[in-house]
């Protein structure tokens, strides 16, 4: 009886250690069913109005910013919007996932249609980025739908150009 009890305790300890290692690995790496999005814009300021289909002179980079609603349906309180970055020079295709620097999404959270929504919003908007909602029209100047092709188990550096959308590291 004593040997069986010791065996159960050892087995539970081994299981606990394996579970801790997997939890640590999952928190610090991208798994095959997870992805990360980094959205960049490669459209000149003077072409932004045409890109969004609004009247010329509407977009002003000093008063507006571009926000992307990612093609995800995340758990409550998980961010699904990000400010679009204009710094294409700062893209590093070999960067590794670092916990806390990115938000990763599981396959179950991704929308099947892979469509994202871009918004031009006022910079002086009092709402946090994560609370911008198209139905509430909270400081939204214009919007546009785009289709994102992305891969799993990687950091996707998606560039929105005037005539196409592409993954920067796979061009």
N, C-alpha and C positions, 0 to 999 in steps of 0.2 A: 504494500500500500504506500509505503514511504517513497519507493522508487517511482511509482506512478505520479504521485504528487510533485516530486522533484522534476519529472519529465514535463508535466503540465506547466509548471512555473518557468522552466527553461524555454519551452516552446512559446509561451506568452511573451517572454522577454525578447526572444529572437523576432517574433512577429512585431512587437513594439518598435524595435530598432529598425527593422525593414520599413515600417510605416513612416517613421521619422525621416529616414533617408529619402524615401519617395516624396514626402511632403516638402522637404527642403529642395530637392531637385525640381519639383514642379513649380515652386515659388521663384526659383532663380533661373529658369530656362523656359523656352517655348516648346510645348509638346506638339505632337503631330496634328492634334485637333484644335490648335490655338493659332491666333494671328494677332499682329499689331499693325496699326495704321499710322502713317505719318503723311499728311497731305500738304502738298506744295502747289503754288500757283506760278505758272510761267506765262502770264498774260501781262502785256504792258499796261500801265495805268490809263493811257489814252484809249486803249481798246477794251477796257473793262465794261463800259456801257454797252457796247455792241455784244460782248460775251454774255451779258445778263439780259440783253434785249430791252434796255431801258433808254430813255431820252438822253442824248449826248449832254454831258456835263453833270449827270446825276452822281456818278462815283467821284468821291474826293478822298484820296488816301489819308489826308490829315484828319478827316472827320468820320471815316468809315473803316470797318474791318470786315474781312471775309471769314465766315464761320461755316464749317461743314458738319452736317448731321450725318454721321457714319451709317452704313447699311447694317445696323444691329438693333436688336431688341434686348438690351441687357437687363440684368436684375435691377430691382429698385435701388436708387441712389448710386448707380454706377454710371460714370460719365459716358455719354455717347456723342458729344459734340467736341470739336476742337477748332481752335483758331488756325487758319491756313497760314503756312509759312511761305515767305517769298524768297528765302535764301537757298537757292539751288546749289550754290558753291559749298554750303555746309553739309551736304549729304555725304555720308560715309557708308558705302555698300557693305563693308566688312564689319560694321558695328554689331556687337553682341547685345542680347537682351539683358537689361539691368533692372532688377526689381525696384519699383518706385519711379523709374524714369518713363515708363510706358504703361498703358492700360492694355491688357491682353483680353481677347474675346474668344470664348469657346465656340466650337462649331454650332452648338445649339442656340447661341445668341445671334448668329448671322442671318440676315434676311436672304431668302432664296433669290430675289430679283437683283441683288447686288447694287441697287440704286441708292445713291447718296443725294442729299439736298444741300446746295450751297446757298448761303444768305449773305447779302450785304447788310450790315447792321450799323447803327450809329455807335461810335466809340463812347459817347457820353451816356449811353443807356445804363440805367441804374440796376438792371437785372444782371445777375451772374450769367456767364456764358451757358452753363448747364441748364438754365431755366428759360432759354429762348424757345418760344413755341410759335409755330406758324399760325395756329388757330387764334392765338392771343394778339398777333401782330405787334409784338413788343419791340418797337424800334427797328423793325425790318423794312429796309428800303426796297429790296428786290430779292428774288430767289430763282434758282435754276436746278433742275435735276441732272445728274450725271451718272453714268454707269461705271462702276469700278471693277476692274479685273484684278484679283489679288490671289495670293498663294497662302497656304497654311504653313505653319511651323517656321515663319520668317517675319522679319520686320518689313512691311511693304512701304516703300517710298513712292507714293503715287503722285504723279505730276499732272496737273490740269493745265493743258496748253490750249491755245485758241482753237485749234482744229482737231485735237485728239486728247485722250486720257491714256497715260501709260505708266508702267512701273519703271522707275528710273534705273534700277540696277539690272533690269532685264531688257534694256532697249537695244 
